[in-house]
Amino acid sequence: MEYQQKYRFKNLGSPLPMYVGAIVIAIVFCLMTLTDAAIAGCAGGPQCQGIRSCHAFIYVPSLGDTLEIDVSGPALATVIWKGTEVELTWVKSEFTGTHPFLGDIHISLSGLTTSTGVVIPFCGGGCDSLDCTGCFPATNTNELYFRYEFSNPMIPPLLSDGPLIIEAVIDSIPPVGATYHLVGGPLRLFAEGDTTQTTVVELVSANVMFFEATIPTLTEWGLIIFGVLLLGFITWVFLRRRKAAVSLR
């Protein structure tokens, strides 16, 4: 019996790899959790991501009528905390939806001009990457340049003669629960490539709501990776024990 116990321990090998594996898993999980906490708000994270939902009214001169549309989609911006304010650069902002006349709607950043935003606190400071608790409440103004596409062949892809400016009072970054309103009056949209910039559609009003992202956060990805690594570790231990048991027969 003593011989069998020694032999079994020998086949299981050194416990050092098990300890190292457990430590690596713990470190990965902790880093994911801390990074996700930073992105979520204070301390100020490097990204702002979520889901936008937009309820808008557009006027179509050729129809002489105003249409009501509802679209939604993901949004992602890089964040620079500058102490007295926060600068945003929108790298992704998409809206999709359908309408009886317009057909399928797809709105995305045009890429011709950078879409930006700024967050200005009511109290004039506190927007620090290590502690942004003094930054809110604040006013967030975004200038967005979109390309508008519709499946209705009567309406070509559209661009705007200026940025879509939306503004809201926010309490966090990402601004979950905030409702943005169109600033600066109607926005004229013209056919892409039309040098005369003849108005095809006017965006009369828009209310945009910001929701929490439904895509996995870094913490959730950390849990997924932790689960996969843990399952692999358990499988490895099981196979080692099975190999040792077989060797004893």
C-alpha positions in Angstrom: 0.0 0.0 0.0 2.8 2.4 0.8 4.3 1.7 -2.6 1.0 2.4 -4.3 0.6 5.8 -2.6 4.2 6.8 -3.6 3.6 5.7 -7.1 0.3 7.5 -7.4 1.9 10.7 -6.1 4.7 10.4 -8.6 2.3 10.1 -11.5 0.3 13.1 -10.4 3.5 15.1 -10.7 4.5 18.2 -8.8 1.7 20.4 -7.4 3.6 23.6 -8.5 1.8 23.8 -11.9 -1.5 23.7 -10.2 -0.6 26.5 -7.8 0.8 28.6 -10.7 -2.4 28.0 -12.8 -4.6 29.1 -9.9 -2.6 32.3 -9.3 -2.7 33.2 -13.0 -6.5 32.6 -13.1 -7.0 34.8 -10.1 -4.8 37.6 -11.5 -6.6 37.6 -14.9 -10.0 37.8 -13.1 -8.9 40.6 -10.8 -7.5 42.7 -13.8 -10.7 42.2 -15.7 -12.8 43.3 -12.8 -10.7 46.4 -12.0 -10.6 47.5 -15.6 -14.4 47.1 -16.0 -14.9 49.2 -12.9 -12.8 51.9 -14.4 -14.8 51.9 -17.7 -18.1 52.0 -15.8 -17.6 55.4 -14.3 -15.4 56.7 -11.4 -12.4 56.2 -11.6 -12.8 57.5 -15.1 -12.4 54.9 -17.7 -11.0 55.1 -21.2 -14.3 54.1 -23.0 -17.9 55.0 -23.1 -20.2 52.4 -24.5 -23.9 51.6 -24.5 -27.1 51.4 -26.6 -28.8 54.5 -28.0 -32.5 54.6 -28.9 -33.8 57.5 -31.0 -37.3 58.8 -31.6 -37.3 61.4 -34.3 -39.5 63.3 -36.7 -38.3 64.0 -40.3 -39.9 66.2 -43.0 -39.8 64.9 -46.6 -40.4 67.9 -49.0 -41.2 65.6 -51.9 -44.1 64.1 -49.8 -45.0 67.3 -48.1 -45.3 65.2 -44.9 -43.6 64.6 -41.6 -42.7 61.0 -40.8 -42.1 59.5 -37.3 -39.2 57.0 -37.0 -37.7 54.9 -34.2 -34.2 53.5 -34.5 -31.6 52.1 -32.1 -28.1 50.7 -32.0 -24.7 50.5 -30.3 -22.4 53.4 -29.5 -18.8 53.6 -28.5 -16.5 56.5 -27.7 -13.0 57.0 -26.4 -12.8 59.2 -23.3 -10.1 61.7 -22.3 -10.4 63.0 -18.7 -8.9 66.5 -18.6 -9.6 67.7 -15.1 -12.0 70.6 -15.9 -13.9 68.7 -18.7 -14.1 65.4 -20.5 -13.5 64.9 -24.3 -15.2 62.2 -26.3 -14.4 60.8 -29.7 -17.1 58.7 -31.1 -15.7 55.7 -33.0 -18.9 53.9 -33.4 -22.5 55.0 -33.4 -25.2 53.1 -35.4 -28.9 53.1 -35.6 -31.2 50.7 -37.4 -35.0 50.4 -37.8 -37.8 50.1 -40.2 -40.5 52.4 -41.6 -43.5 51.7 -43.9 -42.3 54.3 -46.5 -38.6 54.6 -45.9 -38.1 50.8 -45.6 -35.0 49.5 -43.7 -33.1 52.3 -42.0 -29.3 52.2 -41.4 -27.6 55.2 -39.9 -23.8 55.2 -39.2 -20.9 57.6 -38.7 -20.0 59.0 -42.1 -16.2 58.9 -41.5 -15.8 62.2 -43.4 -15.6 64.3 -40.2 -14.7 63.1 -36.7 -17.7 63.0 -34.4 -16.8 64.4 -31.0 -18.4 65.3 -27.6 -17.6 67.3 -24.5 -18.7 66.9 -20.9 -18.7 70.1 -18.8 -19.4 69.8 -15.1 -21.8 72.2 -13.4 -19.2 72.8 -10.7 -16.3 73.5 -13.1 -14.0 70.6 -12.2 -13.4 67.2 -10.7 -13.2 65.3 -14.1 -10.1 63.3 -13.1 -9.3 59.8 -14.4 -8.5 58.7 -10.8 -11.6 60.2 -9.2 -14.4 61.7 -11.3 -17.0 62.0 -8.5 -16.8 65.8 -8.7 -17.5 65.8 -12.4 -21.2 65.2 -12.2 -23.9 66.4 -12.8 -22.6 67.7 -16.1 -23.7 68.8 -19.5 -22.8 66.5 -22.4 -22.9 68.0 -25.9 -22.1 65.7 -28.9 -21.5 66.7 -32.5 -22.2 63.7 -34.7 -21.7 63.3 -38.5 -23.9 60.5 -39.9 -24.6 58.8 -43.2 -28.3 57.9 -43.7 -29.3 54.9 -45.8 -32.8 53.6 -46.6 -33.9 50.6 -48.5 -36.6 52.6 -50.4 -34.9 53.1 -53.8 -36.5 56.6 -54.1 -34.3 57.9 -51.4 -30.5 57.8 -52.0 -27.9 57.7 -49.2 -27.9 61.0 -47.4 -25.4 63.3 -45.7 -26.0 66.4 -43.6 -24.9 70.0 -44.1 -23.5 70.0 -40.6 -23.3 67.9 -37.4 -26.2 66.4 -35.6 -25.9 68.2 -32.2 -27.5 66.5 -29.2 -27.3 67.6 -25.6 -28.2 66.2 -22.2 -27.5 66.5 -18.5 -25.7 63.4 -17.3 -24.7 61.9 -14.0 -22.1 59.3 -15.1 -20.1 58.0 -18.0 -21.5 56.0 -19.7 -24.6 58.3 -19.4 -27.1 55.5 -18.7 -30.6 56.8 -18.5 -29.9 60.2 -20.0 -32.2 61.7 -22.6 -30.6 63.8 -25.3 -32.4 66.5 -27.3 -31.6 68.0 -30.7 -29.9 71.4 -30.5 -29.8 74.0 -33.2 -33.1 73.4 -35.1 -33.8 71.2 -38.1 -30.9 69.5 -39.8 -30.9 69.4 -43.6 -30.0 66.1 -45.4 -29.0 66.0 -49.0 -28.0 63.2 -51.4 -24.5 61.9 -51.2 -22.4 63.4 -54.0 -24.9 66.2 -54.7 -22.8 69.3 -55.0 -25.9 71.6 -54.9 -26.9 70.0 -51.5 -30.6 70.1 -52.4 -32.6 69.2 -49.3 -34.1 65.7 -49.5 -35.0 65.3 -45.9 -35.1 67.5 -42.8 -34.5 66.1 -39.4 -37.0 68.2 -37.4 -36.6 66.8 -33.9 -34.9 63.9 -32.1 -34.9 62.5 -28.6 -32.0 60.0 -27.9 -31.9 57.8 -24.9 -28.7 56.1 -23.7 -28.9 52.6 -22.2 -26.5 50.2 -20.6 -24.6 48.0 -23.2 -26.0 44.5 -23.6 -22.7 43.2 -24.9 -20.5 41.5 -22.3 -18.5 43.8 -20.1 -14.9 43.1 -19.2 -16.0 41.6 -15.9 -18.4 39.2 -17.7 -15.6 38.3 -20.1 -13.4 37.7 -17.1 -16.0 35.3 -15.6 -16.2 33.5 -18.9 -12.4 33.2 -19.2 -12.2 32.2 -15.5 -14.8 29.5 -16.1 -13.0 28.1 -19.1 -9.7 28.0 -17.4 -11.2 26.4 -14.3 -12.9 23.8 -16.4 -9.6 23.1 -18.2 -7.8 22.9 -14.9 -10.3 20.4 -13.4 -10.1 18.3 -16.6 -6.3 18.2 -16.4 -6.4 17.0 -12.8 -9.0 14.4 -13.6 -7.0 13.1 -16.5 -3.8 13.0 -14.4 -5.6 11.0 -11.7 -7.1 8.6 -14.3 -3.6 8.1 -15.8 -2.2 7.3 -12.4 -5.0 4.9 -11.6 -4.5 3.1 -15.0 -0.7 2.8 -14.3 -1.4 1.0 -11.0 -3.4 -1.7 -12.6 
